[in-house]
Amino acid sequence: MTLPPELNVMVKSLPFLWQGLLVTLQVSATVVVVALVLGVTLGVGLTYGPRWIAWPIRLFSDIIRGLPLLVLIFFVYYALPATGWSINNFWAALSALALFETAHVSEVARGAIQSIHPGQNEAGKAIGLTFVQRMLYVVLPQALRRFLPPWINTVVDTVKGSALVSLVGIVDLMLAIQQVIGRTFQPMPMYVLGAIMYFLINYTLSLASRRLEARFAYIRE
């Protein structure tokens, strides 16, 4: 049985696209972990830090969130080497994505933390808990339920935004698709296949987020 030309191209390109997909997942997973750690830390600083800590964080967050991701990637990719920093395209794109997502996660964390009644923090202080203990055992567990839904949105945005790293020469899923198109001159089936692959990733993330929300639903303020 002979496959239609479009379907034949899609099937033959799958091994190459799989390699690009692995790069996309690698970039996205690294950015998600870095942005989660830094973003929550900055969110705590925005909420409880003194002015000399909170104001620089606020400035960073507002500036980075006000920039298009593409502009930020190009800025890091071209500006840092111009100042004498040696950085390759992979780390430049990764750094730009991490900065962008960290700024967004910091706002998500700030909103989740500020939604917890201040009396919870004061109660922890009254029984002698340190600041770190109050964050770990009192505030953050309660804020987790409100943090998860918007955070999952930032994770999905990270996966979608990772397609822009192809513009600085990283062979991710998007650039792999474009390279196949350049060889086969079959853009429509390749873009359809790429859209399906991106959708499956993000749909899986959405399902995982629902499971996480259900798992932490027992936490009460």
Backbone as ProteinMPNN parsed JSONL, in Angstrom:
{"seq_chain_A": "MTLPPELNVMVKSLPFLWQGLLVTLQVSATVVVVALVLGVTLGVGLTYGPRWIAWPIRLFSDIIRGLPLLVLIFFVYYALPATGWSINNFWAALSALALFETAHVSEVARGAIQSIHPGQNEAGKAIGLTFVQRMLYVVLPQALRRFLPPWINTVVDTVKGSALVSLVGIVDLMLAIQQVIGRTFQPMPMYVLGAIMYFLINYTLSLASRRLEARFAYIRE", "coords_chain_A": {"N_chain_A": [[0.849, -1.206, 0.0], [0.646, 2.092, -0.986], [1.508, 5.119, 0.48], [-0.096, 8.362, 0.646], [1.613, 11.245, -0.765], [1.948, 13.409, 1.064], [1.464, 12.231, 3.592], [3.454, 10.325, 3.545], [5.765, 11.884, 3.667], [5.466, 12.958, 6.223], [5.677, 10.65, 7.834], [8.275, 9.695, 7.225], [9.789, 11.801, 8.192], [9.589, 11.726, 10.92], [11.625, 10.521, 12.697], [13.7, 12.473, 12.583], [12.321, 14.743, 13.436], [11.772, 13.92, 16.001], [14.238, 14.136, 17.284], [14.483, 16.909, 17.295], [12.289, 17.473, 18.903], [13.137, 16.447, 21.357], [15.119, 18.295, 21.999], [13.544, 20.583, 22.303], [12.023, 19.802, 24.56], [14.096, 19.519, 26.406], [15.11, 22.164, 26.607], [12.763, 23.486, 27.492], [12.165, 22.141, 29.935], [14.432, 22.721, 31.481], [14.275, 25.522, 31.662], [11.819, 25.781, 32.994], [12.366, 24.652, 35.54], [14.45, 26.318, 36.494], [13.159, 28.833, 36.415], [11.08, 28.362, 38.214], [12.362, 28.006, 40.727], [13.838, 30.444, 40.995], [11.783, 32.285, 40.533], [9.859, 31.864, 42.6], [11.459, 32.51, 44.781], [11.984, 35.238, 44.246], [9.353, 36.117, 44.342], [8.741, 35.795, 47.059], [10.545, 37.669, 48.03], [9.434, 40.002, 46.934], [7.098, 40.175, 48.412], [7.714, 40.068, 51.193], [10.167, 41.268, 51.494], [12.423, 43.993, 52.41], [12.357, 47.459, 51.27], [14.685, 47.983, 49.779], [15.236, 45.566, 48.693], [12.813, 44.679, 47.529], [12.166, 46.672, 45.618], [14.208, 46.621, 43.488], [13.613, 44.03, 42.543], [10.982, 44.386, 41.703], [11.439, 46.255, 39.647], [13.006, 44.732, 37.877], [11.123, 42.7, 37.243], [9.021, 44.167, 36.038], [10.296, 45.332, 33.811], [11.283, 43.108, 32.326], [8.904, 41.653, 31.86], [7.659, 43.444, 30.278], [8.876, 43.299, 27.84], [8.911, 41.883, 24.551], [9.334, 38.384, 24.065], [10.89, 37.545, 21.902], [12.455, 39.805, 21.336], [13.963, 39.898, 23.672], [15.429, 37.502, 23.501], [17.003, 37.998, 21.188], [18.369, 40.222, 22.134], [19.956, 39.215, 24.274], [21.423, 37.345, 22.818], [22.85, 38.857, 20.911], [23.802, 41.131, 22.27], [25.333, 40.439, 24.586], [27.733, 39.08, 23.581], [28.811, 41.33, 22.341], [29.697, 42.837, 24.458], [31.849, 41.497, 25.34], [31.371, 39.091, 26.596], [31.496, 35.622, 26.261], [29.297, 33.572, 24.799], [27.316, 30.895, 23.696], [24.791, 30.088, 21.178], [22.86, 28.376, 22.265], [22.947, 28.674, 25.11], [22.474, 31.383, 25.269], [19.827, 31.639, 24.306], [18.564, 30.013, 26.185], [19.068, 31.418, 28.562], [17.689, 33.826, 28.07], [15.026, 32.91, 27.856], [14.744, 31.859, 30.449], [15.006, 34.174, 32.037], [12.739, 35.579, 31.183], [10.583, 33.88, 31.894], [11.051, 33.641, 34.627], [10.459, 36.214, 35.571], [7.699, 36.266, 35.141], [6.827, 34.108, 36.735], [7.547, 35.05, 39.227], [5.651, 37.043, 39.684], [3.338, 35.503, 39.73], [3.87, 33.937, 41.998], [4.024, 35.957, 43.933], [1.369, 36.937, 43.941], [0.0, 34.629, 44.809], [1.094, 34.239, 47.368], [0.429, 36.63, 48.671], [-2.277, 36.309, 48.796], [-2.788, 34.776, 50.983], [-3.95, 34.99, 54.277], [-2.607, 37.515, 56.383], [-2.55, 36.882, 59.073], [-1.854, 34.217, 59.26], [0.9, 34.101, 58.877], [1.657, 35.649, 61.065], [0.763, 34.053, 63.152], [2.495, 31.88, 62.948], [4.838, 33.187, 63.582], [4.288, 33.822, 66.214], [4.468, 31.397, 67.574], [7.105, 30.918, 67.535], [8.42, 30.224, 65.157], [10.953, 30.437, 62.654], [11.62, 32.752, 59.915], [12.092, 31.327, 57.511], [11.033, 28.833, 58.232], [8.357, 29.553, 58.62], [7.656, 30.2, 56.011], [8.041, 27.721, 54.699], [6.424, 25.887, 56.086], [3.99, 27.055, 56.703], [3.016, 29.331, 55.084], [3.688, 28.919, 52.258], [2.706, 26.232, 51.679], [-0.087, 26.677, 51.853], [-0.427, 28.618, 49.923], [0.076, 27.181, 47.672], [-2.074, 25.939, 46.302], [-3.304, 28.083, 45.022], [-1.271, 28.935, 43.491], [-0.648, 26.97, 41.614], [-2.503, 26.749, 39.221], [-2.113, 29.247, 37.594], [0.649, 29.002, 37.329], [1.01, 26.663, 35.841], [0.069, 27.644, 33.449], [2.171, 29.357, 32.775], [4.126, 27.446, 32.345], [3.147, 26.137, 30.078], [3.269, 28.307, 28.329], [6.016, 28.539, 28.246], [6.802, 26.243, 26.817], [5.593, 26.803, 24.347], [6.846, 29.242, 23.771], [9.433, 28.373, 23.476], [9.771, 27.713, 20.85], [10.806, 29.902, 19.597], [13.535, 29.819, 19.905], [14.593, 28.671, 17.717], [15.185, 30.67, 15.979], [17.705, 31.57, 16.515], [19.309, 29.6, 15.663], [19.14, 27.105, 16.969], [18.469, 23.728, 16.82], [15.605, 22.89, 17.354], [12.266, 21.553, 17.738], [10.751, 23.225, 16.034], [12.668, 24.343, 14.222], [13.607, 21.982, 13.124], [11.326, 21.146, 11.767], [11.18, 23.191, 9.844], [13.549, 22.707, 8.433], [13.006, 20.215, 7.301], [10.906, 20.958, 5.63], [12.325, 22.589, 3.879], [13.698, 20.666, 2.455], [11.764, 18.997, 1.375], [9.701, 20.511, 0.364], [7.101, 20.571, 1.32], [5.132, 22.177, 3.041], [2.601, 22.307, 4.402], [1.734, 19.657, 5.469], [3.857, 19.267, 7.264], [3.741, 21.431, 9.057], [1.257, 20.921, 10.148], [1.791, 18.477, 11.417], [3.704, 19.387, 13.252], [2.106, 21.132, 14.772], [0.362, 19.303, 15.933], [2.136, 17.871, 17.565], [3.082, 19.842, 19.359], [0.63, 20.463, 20.511], [-0.003, 18.033, 21.812], [1.983, 17.917, 23.771], [1.368, 20.19, 25.358], [-1.267, 19.635, 26.056], [-0.923, 17.361, 27.582], [0.461, 18.498, 29.718], [-1.589, 20.09, 30.74], [-3.41, 18.146, 31.626], [-1.821, 16.976, 33.599], [-1.649, 19.107, 35.35], [-4.253, 19.279, 36.322], [-4.412, 16.928, 37.783], [-2.497, 17.498, 39.743], [-3.701, 19.696, 41.012], [-5.976, 18.434, 42.031], [-4.763, 16.688, 43.781], [-3.688, 18.352, 45.731], [-5.913, 19.466, 46.78], [-6.861, 19.053, 49.296], [-5.666, 20.803, 51.004], [-6.314, 23.408, 53.173], [-7.048, 26.861, 53.818]], "CA_chain_A": [[0.0, 0.0, 0.0], [1.428, 3.317, -1.118], [0.956, 6.233, 1.247], [-0.129, 9.65, -0.047], [2.903, 11.931, -0.621], [1.996, 14.213, 2.279], [1.593, 11.338, 4.729], [4.76, 9.686, 3.432], [6.742, 12.853, 4.169], [5.296, 13.043, 7.671], [6.184, 9.429, 8.451], [9.73, 9.629, 7.064], [10.446, 12.882, 8.93], [9.388, 11.564, 12.36], [12.871, 10.364, 13.481], [14.401, 13.753, 12.669], [11.522, 15.627, 14.289], [11.907, 13.441, 17.37], [15.448, 14.747, 17.826], [14.142, 18.298, 17.586], [11.369, 17.488, 20.038], [13.933, 16.242, 22.567], [15.755, 19.581, 22.313], [12.47, 21.436, 22.826], [11.714, 19.366, 25.922], [15.252, 19.833, 27.242], [15.108, 23.609, 26.851], [11.584, 23.85, 28.282], [12.28, 21.612, 31.294], [15.461, 23.488, 32.189], [13.743, 26.86, 31.945], [10.752, 25.655, 33.999], [12.968, 24.426, 36.854], [15.165, 27.54, 36.898], [12.18, 29.902, 36.654], [10.315, 28.032, 39.42], [13.189, 28.289, 41.906], [14.123, 31.879, 41.089], [10.541, 33.043, 40.58], [9.287, 31.791, 43.949], [12.348, 33.295, 45.651], [11.717, 36.655, 44.004], [8.005, 36.401, 44.825], [8.84, 35.987, 48.504], [11.21, 38.957, 48.225], [8.476, 41.074, 46.634], [6.057, 40.229, 49.442], [8.216, 40.268, 52.549], [11.466, 41.924, 51.517], [12.46, 45.444, 52.603], [12.268, 48.199, 50.016], [15.91, 47.899, 48.978], [15.177, 44.277, 48.0], [11.587, 44.569, 46.736], [12.143, 47.589, 44.474], [14.943, 46.073, 42.339], [12.875, 42.896, 41.995], [9.854, 44.948, 40.968], [11.965, 46.854, 38.42], [13.359, 43.614, 36.992], [9.912, 42.045, 36.782], [8.268, 45.028, 35.126], [11.038, 45.514, 32.559], [11.328, 41.855, 31.563], [7.551, 41.294, 31.403], [7.257, 44.412, 29.27], [9.591, 43.053, 26.591], [8.572, 40.657, 23.815], [10.334, 37.337, 24.259], [11.81, 37.536, 20.763], [13.413, 40.9, 21.536], [14.858, 39.513, 24.76], [16.357, 36.486, 22.98], [17.966, 38.656, 20.314], [19.212, 41.113, 22.939], [20.969, 38.406, 24.959], [22.249, 36.658, 21.825], [23.745, 39.785, 20.227], [24.374, 42.16, 23.138], [26.367, 39.912, 25.477], [29.031, 38.961, 22.896], [29.35, 42.662, 22.04], [30.326, 43.356, 25.671], [33.001, 40.669, 25.68], [30.953, 37.801, 27.153], [31.456, 34.538, 25.291], [28.112, 32.745, 25.054], [26.824, 30.308, 22.452], [23.379, 30.356, 20.91], [22.006, 27.591, 23.154], [22.877, 29.285, 26.435], [21.854, 32.7, 25.13], [18.38, 31.444, 24.232], [18.121, 29.468, 27.461], [19.104, 32.502, 29.551], [16.601, 34.759, 27.783], [13.779, 32.259, 28.249], [14.7, 31.752, 31.903], [14.722, 35.513, 32.559], [11.355, 35.919, 30.855], [9.658, 33.082, 32.696], [11.267, 33.977, 36.04], [9.701, 37.431, 35.856], [6.271, 35.927, 35.221], [6.591, 33.25, 37.895], [7.651, 35.877, 40.437], [4.357, 37.693, 39.885], [2.397, 34.449, 40.132], [4.172, 33.594, 43.392], [3.647, 37.096, 44.78], [-0.078, 36.947, 44.081], [-0.429, 33.487, 45.625], [1.517, 34.462, 48.761], [-0.348, 37.74, 49.244], [-3.67, 35.887, 48.999], [-2.882, 34.123, 52.287], [-4.209, 35.984, 55.324], [-1.398, 37.829, 57.158], [-2.603, 36.246, 60.38], [-1.173, 32.926, 59.206], [2.32, 34.37, 59.115], [1.801, 36.13, 62.444], [0.585, 32.906, 64.046], [3.741, 31.149, 62.933], [5.822, 33.973, 64.334], [3.942, 33.775, 67.638], [4.897, 30.13, 68.168], [8.562, 30.852, 67.5], [8.999, 29.758, 63.9], [11.771, 31.385, 61.918], [11.013, 33.181, 58.656], [12.153, 30.216, 56.56], [10.074, 27.829, 58.682], [7.005, 30.044, 58.345], [7.435, 30.075, 54.575], [8.001, 26.321, 54.285], [5.418, 25.074, 56.767], [2.724, 27.762, 56.922], [2.539, 30.181, 53.993], [3.793, 28.328, 50.918], [1.749, 25.126, 51.442], [-1.431, 27.206, 51.605], [-0.405, 29.359, 48.661], [0.316, 26.271, 46.558], [-3.31, 25.723, 45.539], [-3.556, 29.25, 44.18], [-0.1, 29.111, 42.636], [-0.548, 25.955, 40.574], [-3.136, 27.003, 37.915], [-1.396, 30.199, 36.745], [2.003, 28.531, 37.046], [0.917, 25.736, 34.709], [-0.035, 28.477, 32.247], [3.521, 29.813, 32.405], [4.842, 26.284, 31.804], [2.669, 25.98, 28.699], [3.856, 29.414, 27.568], [7.436, 28.236, 28.05], [6.901, 25.283, 25.713], [5.276, 27.505, 23.099], [7.88, 30.237, 23.525], [10.7, 27.728, 23.111], [9.874, 27.653, 19.391], [11.573, 31.064, 19.126], [14.984, 29.573, 19.945], [15.003, 28.269, 16.366], [15.636, 31.858, 15.251], [19.136, 31.762, 16.752], [20.031, 28.45, 15.139], [19.024, 25.887, 17.765], [17.631, 22.791, 16.074], [14.511, 22.358, 18.157], [11.202, 20.997, 16.908], [10.353, 24.16, 14.974], [13.694, 24.422, 13.176], [13.607, 20.68, 12.447], [10.214, 21.197, 10.812], [11.55, 24.073, 8.737], [14.575, 22.041, 7.626], [12.327, 19.191, 6.495], [10.172, 21.679, 4.586], [13.306, 23.03, 2.895], [14.124, 19.531, 1.624], [10.642, 18.287, 0.74], [8.745, 21.485, -0.186], [5.764, 20.169, 1.769], [4.955, 22.916, 4.299], [1.351, 22.089, 5.117], [1.737, 18.482, 6.35], [4.853, 19.397, 8.329], [3.219, 22.341, 10.083], [0.172, 20.202, 10.825], [2.426, 17.523, 12.324], [4.281, 20.153, 14.343], [1.023, 21.618, 15.629], [-0.124, 18.158, 16.715], [3.135, 17.533, 18.583], [3.013, 20.878, 20.392], [-0.645, 20.314, 21.227], [0.067, 16.874, 22.697], [2.799, 18.296, 24.926], [0.65, 21.129, 26.224], [-2.447, 18.969, 26.594], [-0.426, 16.501, 28.657], [0.725, 19.382, 30.855], [-2.88, 20.495, 31.315], [-3.926, 17.005, 32.387], [-1.0, 16.833, 34.801], [-1.991, 20.185, 36.282], [-5.513, 18.926, 36.983], [-4.087, 15.919, 38.789], [-1.819, 18.177, 40.839], [-4.689, 20.478, 41.747], [-6.812, 17.503, 42.793], [-3.956, 16.101, 44.858], [-3.48, 19.337, 46.787], [-7.2, 20.082, 47.1], [-7.148, 18.881, 50.728], [-5.071, 21.885, 51.779], [-7.274, 24.463, 53.483], [-6.487, 28.025, 54.459]], "C_chain_A": [[0.872, 1.238, 0.0], [0.747, 4.461, -0.373], [0.87, 7.477, 0.376], [1.178, 10.402, 0.189], [3.017, 12.73, 0.679], [2.212, 13.344, 3.517], [2.947, 10.638, 4.733], [5.86, 10.589, 3.967], [6.672, 12.938, 5.687], [5.904, 11.84, 8.376], [7.704, 9.385, 8.388], [10.46, 10.686, 7.895], [10.367, 12.695, 10.446], [10.688, 11.354, 13.148], [13.634, 11.672, 13.641], [13.647, 14.732, 13.563], [11.614, 15.208, 15.75], [13.152, 14.034, 18.039], [15.202, 16.22, 18.167], [13.221, 18.424, 18.772], [12.125, 17.308, 21.349], [14.631, 17.532, 22.985], [14.727, 20.551, 22.891], [12.14, 21.084, 24.271], [12.865, 19.682, 26.874], [15.28, 21.308, 27.608], [13.96, 23.987, 27.778], [11.713, 23.384, 29.73], [13.311, 22.39, 32.105], [14.953, 24.858, 32.591], [12.677, 26.791, 33.037], [11.347, 25.5, 35.395], [13.66, 25.688, 37.356], [14.176, 28.645, 37.256], [11.364, 29.633, 37.914], [11.105, 28.413, 40.67], [13.409, 29.792, 42.066], [12.837, 32.692, 41.242], [9.895, 33.032, 41.946], [10.141, 32.599, 44.926], [12.107, 34.783, 45.489], [10.318, 37.041, 44.474], [7.97, 36.612, 46.325], [9.504, 37.328, 48.809], [10.292, 40.134, 47.958], [7.475, 41.264, 47.765], [6.6, 40.647, 50.797], [9.538, 41.032, 52.628], [11.365, 43.403, 51.831], [12.518, 46.155, 51.253], [13.506, 48.032, 49.148], [16.041, 46.548, 48.288], [13.986, 44.231, 47.047], [11.614, 45.461, 45.498], [12.975, 47.104, 43.288], [14.239, 44.87, 41.705], [11.694, 43.38, 41.171], [10.315, 45.545, 39.644], [12.322, 45.772, 37.409], [12.109, 42.977, 36.391], [9.163, 42.884, 35.755], [8.973, 45.19, 33.779], [10.984, 44.246, 31.714], [9.951, 41.487, 31.037], [7.054, 42.259, 30.344], [7.924, 44.23, 27.924], [9.026, 41.837, 25.871], [9.697, 39.635, 23.981], [11.352, 37.317, 23.127], [12.873, 38.617, 20.899], [14.426, 40.53, 22.606], [15.875, 38.473, 24.288], [17.421, 37.131, 22.1], [18.91, 39.567, 21.1], [20.323, 40.32, 23.626], [21.937, 37.797, 23.95], [23.269, 37.601, 21.182], [24.461, 40.752, 21.169], [25.509, 41.628, 24.01], [27.704, 39.695, 24.764], [29.661, 40.318, 22.575], [30.047, 43.279, 23.241], [31.513, 42.515, 26.115], [32.663, 39.332, 26.294], [30.901, 36.769, 26.031], [30.297, 33.605, 25.637], [27.611, 32.195, 23.728], [25.32, 30.497, 22.323], [22.458, 29.594, 21.868], [21.84, 28.28, 24.506], [22.29, 30.686, 26.379], [20.337, 32.582, 25.107], [17.829, 30.926, 25.553], [18.06, 30.556, 28.527], [17.951, 33.478, 29.338], [15.251, 34.172, 28.182], [13.635, 32.185, 29.765], [14.4, 33.101, 32.542], [13.251, 35.863, 32.372], [10.374, 35.174, 31.749], [9.827, 33.34, 34.191], [10.467, 35.209, 36.429], [8.219, 37.136, 35.999], [5.96, 35.063, 36.435], [6.672, 34.054, 39.188], [6.343, 36.597, 40.731], [3.288, 36.687, 40.299], [2.597, 34.101, 41.602], [3.759, 34.721, 44.333], [2.142, 37.121, 45.006], [-0.584, 35.817, 44.969], [-0.088, 33.708, 47.093], [0.673, 35.56, 49.408], [-1.812, 37.37, 49.454], [-3.87, 35.178, 50.337], [-3.027, 35.186, 53.368], [-2.94, 36.235, 56.133], [-1.375, 37.186, 58.535], [-1.917, 34.893, 60.41], [0.32, 33.092, 59.494], [2.551, 34.823, 60.555], [1.649, 34.995, 63.444], [1.857, 32.069, 64.103], [4.834, 31.865, 63.704], [5.562, 33.865, 65.83], [4.391, 32.483, 68.305], [6.396, 29.896, 67.992], [9.18, 30.32, 66.231], [9.855, 30.838, 63.263], [11.078, 31.758, 60.617], [10.983, 32.04, 57.653], [11.155, 29.137, 56.946], [8.642, 28.268, 58.411], [6.679, 29.922, 56.862], [7.202, 28.611, 54.188], [6.811, 25.564, 54.853], [4.049, 25.737, 56.882], [2.223, 28.43, 55.645], [2.533, 29.456, 52.655], [2.874, 27.125, 50.698], [0.332, 25.614, 51.166], [-1.508, 27.951, 50.277], [-0.313, 28.443, 47.456], [-0.915, 26.073, 45.692], [-3.584, 26.871, 44.581], [-2.407, 29.517, 43.218], [-0.137, 28.192, 41.421], [-1.221, 26.326, 39.248], [-2.413, 28.05, 37.062], [0.03, 29.757, 36.428], [2.006, 27.548, 35.885], [0.774, 26.517, 33.404], [1.333, 28.986, 31.808], [4.354, 28.666, 31.847], [4.446, 26.052, 30.353], [3.246, 27.088, 27.816], [5.339, 29.185, 27.304], [7.624, 27.28, 26.876], [6.629, 25.983, 24.382], [6.352, 28.529, 22.757], [9.199, 29.632, 23.117], [10.865, 27.612, 21.602], [10.71, 28.812, 18.841], [13.074, 30.838, 19.163], [15.484, 29.119, 18.584], [15.565, 29.448, 15.582], [17.095, 32.184, 15.505], [19.903, 30.473, 16.461], [19.991, 27.194, 15.963], [18.033, 24.947, 17.067], [16.635, 22.139, 17.027], [13.45, 21.812, 17.213], [10.842, 21.927, 15.764], [11.384, 24.237, 13.858], [13.803, 23.094, 12.43], [12.498, 20.623, 11.402], [10.588, 22.035, 9.596], [12.616, 23.447, 7.843], [13.973, 20.942, 6.759], [11.564, 19.849, 5.35], [11.126, 22.133, 3.485], [13.764, 21.909, 1.976], [12.982, 18.941, 0.808], [9.655, 19.216, 0.037], [7.3, 21.079, 0.096], [5.462, 20.884, 3.089], [3.71, 22.519, 5.09], [1.371, 20.834, 5.995], [2.725, 18.601, 7.5], [4.371, 20.325, 9.425], [2.053, 21.71, 10.837], [0.75, 19.218, 11.83], [3.047, 18.246, 13.517], [3.225, 20.662, 15.311], [0.478, 20.495, 16.503], [0.84, 17.839, 17.849], [3.137, 18.566, 19.711], [1.728, 20.753, 21.206], [-0.588, 19.16, 22.22], [0.899, 17.18, 23.94], [1.989, 19.151, 25.892], [-0.626, 20.509, 26.805], [-2.061, 18.03, 27.734], [-0.125, 17.322, 29.907], [-0.567, 19.812, 31.532], [-3.494, 19.366, 32.138], [-3.145, 16.814, 33.683], [-1.349, 17.896, 35.827], [-3.296, 19.884, 37.019], [-5.291, 17.875, 38.061], [-3.409, 16.553, 39.996], [-2.813, 18.97, 41.68], [-5.583, 19.576, 42.592], [-6.049, 16.925, 43.977], [-3.79, 17.055, 46.029], [-4.786, 20.006, 47.207], [-7.524, 19.973, 48.587], [-6.614, 20.017, 51.569], [-6.107, 22.99, 51.972], [-6.563, 25.637, 54.135], [-6.964, 28.09, 55.919]], "O_chain_A": [[1.725, 1.416, 0.869], [-0.437, 4.732, -0.572], [1.675, 7.641, -0.541], [1.801, 10.224, 1.236], [4.068, 12.726, 1.32], [3.029, 13.667, 4.379], [3.521, 10.388, 5.794], [6.781, 10.124, 4.639], [7.703, 12.985, 6.359], [6.572, 11.99, 9.399], [8.356, 9.073, 9.384], [11.618, 10.492, 8.263], [11.016, 13.434, 11.186], [10.841, 11.972, 14.201], [14.159, 11.954, 14.719], [14.253, 15.459, 14.351], [11.542, 16.052, 16.643], [13.121, 14.389, 19.217], [15.656, 16.712, 19.2], [13.339, 19.361, 19.562], [11.793, 17.947, 22.348], [14.729, 17.835, 24.174], [15.011, 21.259, 23.857], [11.993, 21.972, 25.111], [12.635, 20.069, 28.02], [15.452, 21.663, 28.774], [14.158, 24.725, 28.743], [11.407, 24.139, 30.653], [13.089, 22.684, 33.28], [15.169, 25.306, 33.717], [12.637, 27.654, 33.914], [10.887, 26.146, 36.337], [13.479, 26.083, 38.507], [14.332, 29.315, 38.276], [10.991, 30.573, 38.615], [10.576, 29.069, 41.568], [13.193, 30.346, 43.145], [12.801, 33.669, 41.989], [9.427, 34.069, 42.417], [9.611, 33.291, 45.795], [12.032, 35.514, 46.476], [10.109, 38.157, 44.949], [7.264, 37.491, 46.819], [9.089, 38.041, 49.724], [10.35, 41.146, 48.658], [7.052, 42.386, 48.044], [6.008, 41.488, 51.474], [9.975, 41.4, 53.718], [10.337, 44.021, 51.555], [12.707, 45.518, 50.216], [13.402, 47.949, 47.924], [16.869, 46.394, 47.39], [14.118, 43.801, 45.901], [11.137, 45.056, 44.437], [12.491, 47.168, 42.158], [14.261, 44.704, 40.486], [11.426, 42.865, 40.086], [9.653, 45.361, 38.623], [11.985, 45.877, 36.229], [12.041, 42.743, 35.184], [8.724, 42.372, 34.725], [8.327, 45.185, 32.731], [10.676, 44.302, 30.523], [9.826, 41.054, 29.891], [6.133, 41.94, 29.593], [7.586, 44.922, 26.964], [8.69, 40.847, 26.521], [10.872, 39.997, 24.03], [12.541, 37.099, 23.361], [14.047, 38.383, 20.615], [15.615, 40.817, 22.465], [17.053, 38.555, 24.638], [18.609, 36.844, 22.249], [20.094, 39.674, 20.78], [21.491, 40.704, 23.57], [23.14, 37.74, 24.202], [24.409, 37.21, 20.934], [25.596, 41.149, 20.905], [26.535, 42.291, 24.159], [28.735, 40.096, 25.303], [30.884, 40.448, 22.539], [30.899, 44.152, 23.076], [32.116, 42.788, 27.153], [33.553, 38.509, 26.504], [30.325, 37.023, 24.973], [30.329, 32.927, 26.664], [27.493, 32.932, 22.749], [24.661, 30.998, 23.234], [21.4, 30.099, 22.244], [20.721, 28.448, 24.989], [21.67, 31.133, 27.344], [19.64, 33.326, 25.796], [16.759, 31.345, 25.993], [17.11, 30.61, 29.308], [17.311, 33.909, 30.297], [14.425, 34.861, 28.78], [12.554, 32.415, 30.306], [13.621, 33.171, 33.492], [12.601, 36.376, 33.282], [9.445, 35.769, 32.295], [8.856, 33.268, 34.944], [9.863, 35.246, 37.501], [7.554, 37.689, 36.874], [4.94, 35.265, 37.094], [5.945, 33.772, 40.141], [5.962, 36.746, 41.892], [2.431, 36.993, 41.128], [1.635, 33.983, 42.36], [3.207, 34.47, 45.404], [1.685, 37.305, 46.135], [-1.486, 36.015, 45.783], [-0.895, 33.399, 47.969], [0.253, 35.43, 50.558], [-2.517, 38.041, 50.207], [-5.006, 35.0, 50.777], [-2.297, 36.178, 53.366], [-2.264, 35.287, 56.531], [-0.305, 36.969, 59.104], [-1.446, 34.459, 61.461], [0.914, 32.325, 60.252], [3.528, 34.423, 61.188], [2.329, 34.975, 64.47], [2.253, 31.603, 65.171], [5.646, 31.243, 64.389], [6.5, 33.82, 66.626], [4.67, 32.483, 69.504], [6.896, 28.805, 68.268], [10.366, 29.99, 66.224], [9.52, 32.021, 63.327], [10.067, 31.157, 60.253], [9.959, 31.808, 57.011], [10.491, 28.577, 56.074], [7.804, 27.456, 58.019], [5.554, 29.578, 56.497], [6.275, 28.303, 53.439], [6.248, 24.697, 54.184], [3.053, 25.058, 57.131], [1.126, 28.128, 55.175], [1.5, 29.383, 51.99], [2.303, 27.002, 49.615], [-0.375, 25.035, 50.341], [-2.531, 27.917, 49.593], [-0.589, 28.867, 46.334], [-0.808, 26.043, 44.466], [-4.044, 26.656, 43.459], [-2.565, 30.248, 42.24], [0.287, 28.576, 40.331], [-0.564, 26.229, 38.211], [-2.121, 27.772, 35.899], [0.562, 30.099, 35.372], [2.898, 27.589, 35.037], [1.298, 26.101, 32.371], [1.624, 29.042, 30.613], [5.196, 28.88, 30.974], [5.298, 25.8, 29.5], [3.663, 26.832, 26.687], [5.86, 29.587, 26.264], [8.502, 27.485, 26.038], [7.352, 25.777, 23.408], [6.73, 28.672, 21.594], [10.011, 30.299, 22.477], [11.982, 27.431, 21.118], [11.259, 28.714, 17.744], [13.822, 31.579, 18.525], [16.686, 29.177, 18.322], [16.329, 29.262, 14.635], [17.675, 32.996, 14.783], [21.014, 30.281, 16.954], [20.755, 26.27, 15.683], [16.904, 25.332, 16.766], [16.804, 20.994, 17.446], [13.707, 21.629, 16.023], [10.646, 21.472, 14.637], [11.028, 24.201, 12.68], [14.064, 23.083, 11.228], [12.697, 20.12, 10.296], [10.343, 21.637, 8.458], [12.591, 23.635, 6.627], [14.384, 20.756, 5.613], [11.575, 19.348, 4.225], [10.79, 22.073, 2.302], [14.174, 22.163, 0.843], [13.187, 18.449, -0.302], [8.862, 18.768, -0.791], [6.412, 21.216, -0.745], [5.527, 20.262, 4.149], [3.763, 22.408, 6.315], [1.051, 20.934, 7.179], [2.469, 18.095, 8.593], [4.568, 20.039, 10.606], [1.886, 21.944, 12.034], [0.271, 19.125, 12.959], [2.938, 17.786, 14.654], [3.42, 20.629, 16.526], [0.169, 20.708, 17.675], [0.412, 17.566, 18.971], [3.189, 18.202, 20.886], [1.733, 20.915, 22.426], [-1.069, 19.287, 23.346], [0.554, 16.747, 25.04], [1.931, 18.872, 27.09], [-1.014, 20.83, 27.928], [-2.78, 17.917, 28.727], [-0.42, 16.893, 31.022], [-0.633, 19.891, 32.759], [-4.035, 19.602, 33.218], [-3.722, 16.527, 34.731], [-1.349, 17.632, 37.03], [-3.43, 20.197, 38.202], [-5.908, 17.926, 39.125], [-3.704, 16.196, 41.137], [-2.774, 18.923, 42.909], [-5.911, 19.91, 43.731], [-6.619, 16.7, 45.045], [-3.755, 16.629, 47.183], [-4.763, 21.011, 47.917], [-8.367, 20.715, 49.091], [-7.037, 20.2, 52.71], [-6.709, 23.447, 51.001], [-5.613, 25.461, 54.897], [-6.599, 29.013, 56.648]]}, "name": "protein", "num_of_chains": 1, "seq": "MTLPPELNVMVKSLPFLWQGLLVTLQVSATVVVVALVLGVTLGVGLTYGPRWIAWPIRLFSDIIRGLPLLVLIFFVYYALPATGWSINNFWAALSALALFETAHVSEVARGAIQSIHPGQNEAGKAIGLTFVQRMLYVVLPQALRRFLPPWINTVVDTVKGSALVSLVGIVDLMLAIQQVIGRTFQPMPMYVLGAIMYFLINYTLSLASRRLEARFAYIRE"}
